[in-house]
Amino acid sequence: MEDKKELKEIMQESKRLYDEQCKKILSYKQILSYLFQSCLEEYKDPSLEEIQDLLDEGQSLDKMISKNVEDQSIRGSMIRYDLLYKLKNPQNSNSMWIDIEPQGMDPGTYDLFHRGFYYATRMVARQRNDPEGFKEDDFDNIQKIITFWICLRHARYKDNTINRYRIEERNIVVHLKHAKEFYDLMEIILLYPRKQQRSQEHGRDPEQ
């Protein structure tokens, strides 16, 4: 019984250390600039060096400092974001929130999108009457949120994929067109990197 308890504690400690290392890597501006340029429309035009300069606003170090990651906006349902950044949108200078959630293993029991959707809606809800959000019913000042889920261990068929989910406008009846920034308030991005060693198994590409 004691052996099982000790093993469980060791596994939890290993996971904690692994998570901490992932968070350290994903706080470097050099890494974030590459991630943002590859996945976000807001950063598709600036060079990597220009993006790093944009990330320097108020933070002159090589690493970004995460905002408070504890979300207690719903009583009895606290969640902790891994890394939470508030940045200026380089396309319009509005504020936007970026959450980054590295995952050591695909959970399997539920799809990461559903957890990402829950986190995304919580990030919108927590803005109301928050010092860095909006007051009362001033919903026009909701700030865009983006939540990244980077899964490092997953089924092979997910290798090297990036999926984006976001709000879009579709005119069903009558042509009423809004500017994109009117509704472009939420993005959920799932990344499943391909492990290099998989391509070296048995000396051949496993896809062949």
Backbone hydrogen bonds, N-H to C=O, Kabsch-Sander energy under -0.5 kcal/mol:
donor,donor_aa,acceptor,acceptor_aa,energy
5,K,1,M,-1.9
6,E,2,E,-2.6
7,L,3,D,-2.4
8,K,4,K,-2.3
9,E,5,K,-2.1
10,I,6,E,-2.3
11,M,7,L,-2.5
12,Q,8,K,-2.3
13,E,9,E,-2.3
14,S,10,I,-2.5
15,K,11,M,-2.3
16,R,12,Q,-2.3
17,L,13,E,-2.5
18,Y,14,S,-2.4
19,D,15,K,-2.8
20,E,16,R,-2.2
21,Q,17,L,-2.1
22,C,18,Y,-2.1
23,K,19,D,-2.3
24,K,20,E,-2.0
25,I,21,Q,-2.2
26,L,22,C,-2.2
27,S,24,K,-1.3
28,Y,25,I,-1.2
29,K,62,D,-2.7
32,L,28,Y,-2.6
33,S,29,K,-2.6
34,Y,30,Q,-1.1
35,L,31,I,-2.2
36,F,32,L,-3.1
37,Q,33,S,-2.2
38,S,34,Y,-1.9
39,C,35,L,-1.5
40,L,36,F,-2.7
43,Y,40,L,-1.2
44,K,41,E,-1.4
51,I,47,S,-2.4
52,Q,48,L,-2.2
53,D,49,E,-1.8
54,L,50,E,-2.0
55,L,51,I,-2.1
56,D,52,Q,-0.5
56,D,53,D,-0.8
57,E,54,L,-1.1
59,Q,56,D,-1.8
64,M,27,S,-3.5
66,S,64,M,-0.6
67,K,84,L,-3.6
71,D,69,V,-0.6
71,D,79,I,-2.9
72,Q,70,E,-0.7
75,R,73,S,-0.5
77,S,74,I,-2.0
79,I,71,D,-1.6
81,Y,69,V,-2.4
83,L,100,I,-1.1
85,Y,98,I,-2.8
87,L,85,Y,-0.5
87,L,96,M,-2.8
89,N,94,N,-3.9
92,N,89,N,-0.9
93,S,89,N,-3.4
96,M,87,L,-2.6
97,W,144,K,-2.9
98,I,85,Y,-3.0
99,D,146,I,-3.2
100,I,83,L,-2.3
101,E,148,F,-2.5
103,Q,150,I,-3.5
106,D,153,R,-2.7
109,T,107,P,-1.5
114,H,111,D,-0.9
115,R,111,D,-1.2
116,G,112,L,-2.9
117,F,113,F,-2.9
118,Y,114,H,-1.9
119,Y,115,R,-2.5
120,A,116,G,-2.5
121,T,117,F,-2.4
122,R,118,Y,-2.1
123,M,119,Y,-2.2
124,V,120,A,-1.3
125,A,121,T,-2.6
126,R,122,R,-2.5
127,Q,124,V,-1.3
128,R,125,A,-1.3
129,N,134,F,-3.8
130,D,127,Q,-1.8
130,D,134,F,-0.5
133,G,130,D,-2.4
134,F,127,Q,-1.9
138,D,135,K,-2.4
139,F,137,D,-2.1
141,N,138,D,-1.9
142,I,139,F,-1.6
144,K,95,S,-0.8
145,I,185,L,-2.0
146,I,97,W,-2.4
147,T,187,E,-2.4
148,F,99,D,-3.4
149,W,189,I,-2.7
150,I,101,E,-1.5
151,C,149,W,-0.7
151,C,191,L,-2.8
152,L,103,Q,-2.7
152,L,150,I,-0.6
158,K,155,A,-1.9
159,D,156,R,-2.0
160,N,192,Y,-1.2
161,T,158,K,-0.9
161,T,192,Y,-1.3
163,N,190,L,-2.4
165,Y,188,I,-2.3
167,I,186,M,-1.0
172,I,170,R,-0.9
176,L,174,V,-1.2
177,K,175,H,-0.6
182,F,179,A,-1.9
183,Y,179,A,-0.5
183,Y,180,K,-1.3
184,D,180,K,-2.1
185,L,183,Y,-2.2
187,E,145,I,-1.6
188,I,165,Y,-2.7
189,I,147,T,-2.7
190,L,163,N,-2.6
191,L,149,W,-3.1
192,Y,161,T,-2.7
198,R,195,K,-1.2
199,S,195,K,-0.5
199,S,196,Q,-1.3
200,Q,197,Q,-1.3
201,E,198,R,-1.0
203,G,200,Q,-1.9
204,R,201,E,-1.8
208,Q,205,D,-1.9
